[in-house]
Amino acid sequence: MANSIMVIHPYKYEGMWVFDDEKVGLVQEPFVSGVDDIIDKMVSEISNASEGFSLLFSSVSFPGHQAKFEWQREESGGNWYYIKNLEMEGWLCPALFKYFKGAPKNIYAQFKVKAA
């Protein structure tokens, strides 16, 4: 069984939020279409977030999560999610399916300082 809470370490590359995850074969996978703006808001209090931060996420609520992404619709192989507390929407590309069998109804996320 896969972990119920997963972690990636996004960072800025050529002005874009990207992440690497060799376990699932992703290198400099970009966040686009609104998710990049959501990340900007969520990491505004994290020093040097552009150098890397930890993003914990799960389809199950967990203590300390700061955002709840609510599924809206499928488009272009990816899925749109709405974050009510930010009143923002973002598109998660098909790389989502490297972590979930299908698009979860909700994704809970925590944005935190990356451990040294």
Backbone bond lengths (Angstrom), bond angles and torsions (degrees), N, CA, C in turn:
res aa  C-N    CA-C-N  psi(-1)  N-CA   C-N-CA  omega(-1)  CA-C   N-CA-C  phi
1 M - - - 1.466 - - 1.530 109.78 -
2 A 1.318 116.61 139.68 1.461 121.69 179.46 1.521 110.00 -73.61
3 N 1.322 115.58 158.18 1.463 120.15 175.21 1.518 109.00 -61.20
4 S 1.336 116.37 146.34 1.455 117.81 177.46 1.525 111.06 -84.58
5 I 1.345 117.61 -22.32 1.458 121.35 173.62 1.520 107.43 -116.47
6 M 1.317 115.50 124.19 1.454 121.18 -179.72 1.520 109.32 -110.69
7 V 1.321 116.67 161.52 1.469 120.52 179.93 1.529 109.60 -138.84
8 I 1.321 114.23 137.68 1.466 122.07 171.15 1.527 106.76 -130.83
9 H 1.332 116.08 168.84 1.465 120.34 -176.55 1.526 109.97 -129.10
10 P 1.328 117.13 80.01 1.467 120.39 178.66 1.523 112.64 -63.46
11 Y 1.321 114.82 153.42 1.459 122.80 177.45 1.529 107.56 -153.59
12 K 1.326 116.00 166.43 1.467 120.31 179.50 1.524 109.53 -89.63
13 Y 1.336 115.72 133.29 1.460 122.39 175.64 1.520 107.06 -136.84
14 E 1.322 116.63 120.56 1.464 122.41 -177.58 1.532 111.71 49.97
15 G 1.345 114.82 42.04 1.458 121.20 175.83 1.517 115.92 81.22
16 M 1.326 117.68 2.60 1.475 121.11 -178.76 1.521 110.32 -119.05
17 W 1.339 115.60 147.00 1.462 119.99 171.70 1.518 108.14 -75.94
18 V 1.331 116.02 126.59 1.465 122.36 178.89 1.528 108.25 -137.83
19 F 1.339 116.12 169.29 1.461 119.80 172.61 1.519 109.14 -149.32
20 D 1.317 114.21 157.56 1.460 122.62 175.49 1.527 107.58 -115.67
21 D 1.316 116.48 142.24 1.463 120.42 172.88 1.520 107.45 -150.10
22 E 1.325 115.14 92.24 1.464 119.43 -175.47 1.523 112.40 -63.04
23 K 1.347 117.92 -24.94 1.470 120.31 179.24 1.525 112.11 -61.07
24 V 1.337 116.91 -29.14 1.471 120.50 -179.04 1.527 112.20 -117.18
25 G 1.338 116.98 9.28 1.457 121.29 173.94 1.515 116.01 77.97
26 L 1.325 117.99 29.76 1.469 120.72 179.27 1.528 110.91 -109.57
27 V 1.313 116.05 133.72 1.461 122.60 177.26 1.529 107.82 -132.91
28 Q 1.316 115.48 125.62 1.464 122.79 -179.00 1.532 111.93 48.78
29 E 1.333 115.42 44.29 1.469 122.13 176.65 1.529 107.67 -70.84
30 P 1.336 118.35 120.59 1.467 119.51 -174.87 1.530 113.98 -85.21
31 F 1.323 114.62 150.63 1.456 122.50 167.70 1.520 105.98 -96.50
32 V 1.322 117.78 127.11 1.465 122.28 -175.48 1.530 109.88 -135.91
33 S 1.310 116.03 -178.29 1.476 123.74 170.28 1.524 113.82 50.08
34 G 1.325 115.34 53.25 1.465 120.11 174.58 1.510 114.49 98.08
35 V 1.330 118.18 -32.17 1.467 119.48 -179.89 1.529 109.55 -66.30
36 D 1.322 117.22 -33.64 1.460 120.31 176.22 1.533 110.97 -61.15
37 D 1.324 117.50 -39.64 1.470 121.50 178.08 1.530 111.14 -69.31
38 I 1.322 116.60 -36.56 1.471 121.20 176.92 1.526 109.19 -62.60
39 I 1.331 116.72 -45.23 1.465 120.27 178.88 1.531 109.76 -60.26
40 D 1.338 117.41 -45.40 1.470 120.26 178.14 1.526 110.86 -51.54
41 K 1.322 117.51 -46.54 1.473 121.69 -179.24 1.528 111.02 -65.87
42 M 1.337 116.39 -44.83 1.464 120.47 -173.45 1.528 113.25 -71.75
43 V 1.324 118.13 -24.88 1.475 119.78 -177.97 1.527 112.48 -104.77
44 S 1.316 117.43 10.31 1.471 120.12 -175.94 1.527 112.26 -59.84
45 E 1.324 118.91 -24.57 1.466 122.11 -179.96 1.526 112.70 -95.39
46 I 1.333 118.22 -1.74 1.468 121.63 -178.69 1.526 109.11 -94.74
47 S 1.329 116.03 119.41 1.464 120.56 178.80 1.522 110.20 -63.19
48 N 1.326 115.54 135.63 1.467 122.23 177.20 1.527 113.79 54.33
49 A 1.319 117.29 34.14 1.475 120.36 179.75 1.523 111.20 -56.62
50 S 1.330 116.97 -32.11 1.462 119.67 -178.21 1.530 112.08 -63.70
51 E 1.339 116.80 -20.71 1.465 121.33 176.43 1.528 111.36 -81.96
52 G 1.320 116.64 -11.31 1.463 121.64 179.18 1.516 111.45 134.42
53 F 1.310 115.69 138.92 1.462 122.71 174.54 1.526 107.30 -142.93
54 S 1.312 116.68 168.81 1.462 121.18 178.37 1.516 109.50 -98.91
55 L 1.321 115.66 131.80 1.463 122.30 176.63 1.518 107.48 -119.60
56 L 1.324 115.16 109.09 1.463 121.21 176.04 1.515 107.07 -93.80
57 F 1.341 117.10 139.12 1.457 119.65 -179.66 1.519 110.74 -150.32
58 S 1.329 114.33 153.09 1.457 121.74 -176.59 1.527 109.60 -161.13
59 S 1.316 115.23 155.49 1.467 118.98 172.59 1.526 110.69 -84.82
60 V 1.334 115.98 -1.55 1.462 122.73 179.73 1.526 108.06 -115.94
61 S 1.314 117.02 134.40 1.462 121.21 178.11 1.531 109.79 -57.54
62 F 1.335 116.38 140.83 1.466 119.86 177.42 1.530 108.87 -140.34
63 P 1.347 117.01 153.49 1.465 120.15 -178.82 1.530 110.84 -59.14
64 G 1.321 116.07 133.70 1.453 121.00 177.19 1.520 114.78 93.21
65 H 1.341 117.47 -3.70 1.474 116.44 178.85 1.534 108.62 -64.55
66 Q 1.337 115.05 145.51 1.459 120.65 -176.04 1.519 113.38 -110.99
67 A 1.308 116.62 -14.88 1.465 120.04 -178.56 1.515 109.65 -143.61
68 K 1.317 114.70 143.92 1.458 121.92 175.09 1.529 106.69 -119.11
69 F 1.321 115.27 113.92 1.458 121.92 177.88 1.525 107.04 -89.52
70 E 1.324 118.17 119.77 1.465 122.54 -177.80 1.521 109.51 -104.72
71 W 1.334 116.59 125.04 1.463 122.01 -177.80 1.522 111.10 -59.93
72 Q 1.330 116.17 135.84 1.459 122.09 179.51 1.524 112.20 -114.37
73 R 1.357 115.76 -53.11 1.463 118.97 -175.90 1.529 109.71 -169.32
74 E 1.329 115.23 162.76 1.457 122.56 175.77 1.520 108.42 -94.36
75 E 1.325 116.66 143.41 1.465 120.67 174.34 1.523 109.29 -158.87
76 S 1.318 116.46 133.13 1.470 123.24 174.73 1.528 112.65 53.76
77 G 1.319 116.65 38.07 1.457 121.18 178.09 1.512 114.87 82.08
78 G 1.326 116.69 -9.80 1.460 121.31 177.90 1.519 110.10 -113.40
79 N 1.306 116.27 -168.85 1.458 120.95 -175.54 1.521 111.33 -139.02
80 W 1.334 115.32 138.66 1.460 122.83 176.44 1.520 109.79 -89.56
81 Y 1.326 114.98 137.00 1.463 122.38 177.62 1.521 108.91 -128.22
82 Y 1.332 115.97 148.14 1.457 123.02 179.60 1.527 108.83 -115.18
83 I 1.332 116.35 134.96 1.454 122.18 176.87 1.518 107.00 -110.31
84 K 1.322 115.34 104.30 1.464 121.61 -172.66 1.520 112.94 -60.77
85 N 1.345 118.19 -45.44 1.462 118.91 -175.98 1.530 112.48 -66.76
86 L 1.338 118.58 -19.32 1.463 121.55 175.53 1.524 112.40 -102.28
87 E 1.330 116.20 -11.50 1.467 122.48 -173.77 1.533 109.76 52.54
88 M 1.345 115.19 47.76 1.464 121.47 -179.11 1.529 109.44 -132.01
89 E 1.328 114.16 153.99 1.452 120.88 179.01 1.524 108.42 -125.39
90 G 1.330 116.18 145.44 1.457 120.33 178.28 1.517 111.13 -147.46
91 W 1.318 115.03 154.94 1.464 122.82 -177.39 1.515 109.45 -104.54
92 L 1.316 116.30 127.30 1.461 121.51 175.09 1.519 108.07 -103.16
93 C 1.329 115.75 124.86 1.461 122.29 -174.28 1.528 111.29 -71.83
94 P 1.330 117.51 175.08 1.465 120.64 -179.02 1.530 115.15 -59.54
95 A 1.334 118.82 -11.85 1.472 120.16 174.25 1.532 110.36 -59.54
96 L 1.331 117.35 -19.40 1.467 122.10 175.27 1.521 111.21 -52.10
97 F 1.343 115.92 -34.28 1.465 120.47 -175.99 1.521 112.90 -78.39
98 K 1.327 117.64 -1.55 1.466 121.13 169.68 1.537 109.31 -75.70
99 Y 1.347 116.11 -17.96 1.459 121.62 -176.09 1.526 113.78 -114.67
100 F 1.330 116.84 -24.75 1.461 121.65 -178.32 1.526 108.82 -133.61
101 K 1.341 117.15 143.72 1.470 121.04 178.70 1.515 111.70 -65.31
102 G 1.312 116.56 -35.52 1.462 123.14 177.32 1.512 107.82 -140.15
103 A 1.324 117.00 172.10 1.465 120.11 178.94 1.527 109.62 -69.18
104 P 1.330 117.84 116.94 1.469 119.50 179.70 1.522 111.52 -65.47
105 K 1.325 115.48 149.91 1.471 120.63 175.95 1.525 109.50 -62.33
106 N 1.329 116.28 -39.50 1.462 122.06 178.70 1.525 109.22 -136.02
107 I 1.319 115.63 146.97 1.455 121.52 171.42 1.525 106.10 -127.25
108 Y 1.317 115.83 125.83 1.462 122.11 179.55 1.517 107.80 -100.92
109 A 1.334 117.39 137.32 1.460 120.45 -174.38 1.521 112.12 -136.49
110 Q 1.318 113.55 147.77 1.462 121.73 173.65 1.519 107.77 -129.95
111 F 1.329 115.93 131.75 1.456 123.56 -178.86 1.523 107.07 -110.39
112 K 1.329 118.32 119.90 1.461 119.36 -175.63 1.513 112.10 -145.19
113 V 1.317 115.26 165.46 1.460 122.15 178.16 1.519 108.77 -60.01
114 K 1.321 114.85 135.58 1.463 120.79 178.02 1.524 108.56 -75.55
115 A 1.323 115.60 130.76 1.466 119.79 178.04 1.520 109.52 -65.87
116 A 1.307 115.73 143.19 1.471 120.65 -177.91 1.519 111.86 -70.95
